[in-house]
Every structure is written in structure tokens, then in C-alpha cells.
Amino acid sequence: MNKMQKVLENVLGDISLSKEQERGIQETTKKFLKLLGGGFRVGGSLAKGTLVKKKKQDVDLFFVFENEKDIGKLEGLLKKKKVNYRILHGSRDYFSISFENVEFEIVPVKRFSKPEKAENVTDFSLLHVDYIKKQIKKDKKIVNEIKLAKAFCHAQDYYGAESYIGGFSGYSLEVLVCYYKSFIKMLKGLQKDKIIDPAKYFKNRNLVMQELNASKLQSPIVVVDPTYQYRNVCAGLKQETFDKFIKSAKKFLKKPTEKMFEKIKIDVEGLRRVGAKKENLFLKIKLATNKQEGDIAGTKMKKFFDFLCSELERKQQKVLAKEFVYSDGKTAEGFIVIKENKIVDVRGPEKNMKNAIKSFKKVRKKTFTKGRHVWARERVSIDEILKRTKKVGAEMGVGF
């Protein structure tokens, strides 16, 4: 057994549930379904047999409706069963219920006759479950490969299609592992493949580019949904996240280690040391929002954090490093290391624009000419930048 195989075997031992633990979750799910009554289908990792160890397990349940109007009846059904639930907002509202240390997410989906008639991306969920189960039935070894892929991406912060993460969704990883047949082959393949069509809907990559909506082609890789040819299951993957993933993939393939499957902790002290160097500055920012916890709250705070960093850059403060940390709830933390530039040159109008120059000089005491433009030298205060961005944050529903 080579080192790579040994590492993967050890990781699987660490992340996999025992048969007894799996049976426990299945029994809890049966008990919960009995409480709710009929009409529910089990989805997610439980249905596919790809559960991994977590502090609290989560199980997806789908309730299928024939038309959009009936979807509103689901909440009434839950009230009737007297279960405590939270409403979560997504492309369609769904429900979260904690029952015997398992978090059940109940998702309403609408039945459709053809994929092109689906009105909501959530409605594809059952098709996705059935497709992956079919692939696993063909090759049962795929189960462990999916577990490894999800554990690796979760540890490295590349797992999750939420906007504040911009990573791989669970389904996209499942599709990719099924396509490449193993976790390791996926790590290698994604370094060169940019368009992946598992079901071979299209004859060539040019047809993929022609047929898919332009908005679906903005991601660094295009993975054609094997259940519907006009969807890119990696549409939410951001270039920044993908670049980091490729870097981690290369690192692991070169030197496999179990540590890369352990959740990364931000090296705050390392950032602080860099920030302590001459002309550098370390900022630790605590963010808060009143928006719904989860994707909405995380996305709002990440959007504001990115805006703050762009404002610092706009004011010629070089951002050397930045990290955004959000797990759940309504708070997050941001860490920024800046190479502080206290005096900057601001470019004004061209020399022949007399009226514009007059206005430019009104608000700036000292100006000078360089090349074709009039310039001014200004003192920049980080505190002032933060004060101004606070106002924008308040408008976005984010405070710090």
C-alpha cells in the first residue's frame, strides 16, 4: 500500500459512520416520518449512503406537490403535527426541524413532467438523488470516493454553493466523482478539464457554449447537469474559490497528508505578525447583521467585507491578505492586512480642462502637473475609510 492509499484509508476510517450509527440515524428518520405521516421522500446523504461524521447530522426530506398553490399547505401540515420549526428562505421557503439530535430540512418540491417545465431549481432535487443512487448502484466504491471529496472540500472551505462561499455544491461534487470514478482522478482532471458533460448531451464543447445561457457560463468550469442539459451544476463556483481548490489539489497530490482533511483554521497570529511590520496594518473586524442566518446573512456580510476591501484598494491601500470567517448565526469576522499608504497622489483633469481644474483645486490645497494631468497629494486615513464604509454597511443591513 503506497502513502496515498494509506492516507485515504485512514481518512475514510475517521470520517465514516459505523453501521450502528447509520442505523441510529435511519431509525430516527423513520420515527420522524411516522410522526409527520405520508408524502415525504428521503434525500441527501442518507438516501445515497454517503453520510460522514458530524456533531449533528442533517437529513433532507422532500414533500412533492402537484402544483405551486399546494406548496403553501406544507406549513399547515407541520402546525397540525405540532412540531417546532424554523422557516428558512431560499429560492423557495423550506423548514428546519430539530428532532432527537438530527436536523431535518423539509423541502417542498413541485412535480414536473419534463425538466424544462421545472419552475424552481429545488424541483430538480429528486432527479439528482435518483441519478446519484443509480451511479452508486453501478459502482458501490463511488460512495467512499464521494465521502473523500466532500470531506476534503469541507476542510479546505470549498464546500457549499452559498454565495458567501462560492464553492462546490454537494451534488456537483457527486457528479464530478461519478464522472471521474475516483476522488484522486477528480483532483487531477479538474486541473485541465474546463467543460464536462457526463451524460454526453453535446457533441463538442462549442455546442455547450452555444446552447447554455450566458449566465450559466461564468464559472471557471462548466459541468452539464446529467439530469438536464441546460443547467451548469457549477454555476455558483467562483474563480477565487476554484483557484484555491486547484492549489490545494496540487499540494495534496504532491504530498498526501491527513491534515488536509482537517478543518482549516485561520492563522490569525500569522496575519497579525505580517500586519506588525513597518508600514503594515492589521485589522480585525466583527460583522453583524439582522438578516436570516445562513446563506442570506453570510452573503450579506461577505458582500460588505468585499466592498470594504475594494474601498481600501481604491484609496491606494494595498490589501496584502484578507480572510472572511462565517459559520452560522448572524455574526462573522473579517481579517485584513494592509500595506498602509498615508499619502497618495490623486489624478485630476487634463491640463486643457480649465473649468474642471478650477473645481479640482477648490477642494485640494496643493496641486501639481505631471504628464497630461493635474494631480493632488492627499493624506489618507484608514479610520476615515472605515467611518465612511460604516454608512454603506448600515444601508446593506450590516454593522461592524
C-alpha angles and dihedrals in degrees: 000000000000125000094262093054091046092052093048092047091051092047092051089052090053099046102036123094121234118248088251092054092048090050089051092056092045091051092049090050092050090049091050093047090051088054092050098043128222132329099067128115125200115235139162125055094333092060092047097042093239100121117147130192116283136162087245122014121226126207127194118221122187125204112198121215129188096219140016094250092061092056090079089063093070093079090051089053091052091049090051090054089051096230122151109241141172121219113227122195121226136130080313125011115260136178136245121204127178112214125170094336093311122109110220119198112199112202123188114219131183121228116238134186096216130022092238089061094059110118097195134035089232090066090071091063097096092047088053092050092050093047095052092044088053091051091048091050088057092050119014091190087073089076093070092042090055091049091053093048093050094045092049094049093043092052092048094045095247096113119100135057091223111128094242090057102034091196140129118307117226091251094050091054091048091051092048094048091048089049096048093035093225144041093243093049088050091054090051097040097051090059090070110015116086101167119043123182107179096179092043094233092156130052094221143358093262090063090052090054091047098046103042119081112260091242088060092056100060095092122095090247131027117217112184110221106246089214095052125018097210096061128086107208090200095052091119095051112115124217092233092054093045092050090053090047092053090049091052091045092054091046093051095045090051095045114011114205136165090230090075087067092055119093111267116240119207110251094231094167091052091052089047091053092052089047091052093062120105113288091007127112131198119212125191112189128188112207128197136181139180092219123114111288117250125036095356096049094040093048093048093051094043091050091053092045090053090048091053091051091048090051090053090051091046088056089052096256107140112228104215096178138359134184130183119198123193128151107159143316123055101298135076140172131232127197121195131178113199133188095221119225108189096180121042137177115238119202116227134184126313118276095254094055098091099173093046091049090051091054091044092054093048092071097034125062100200125039135167138185123247123169111320096339144070113237137193132204114226137185113232124207121199088205090057092050090051091047092053094046090052088069091053090046091054090053089051093048094252127119133187 
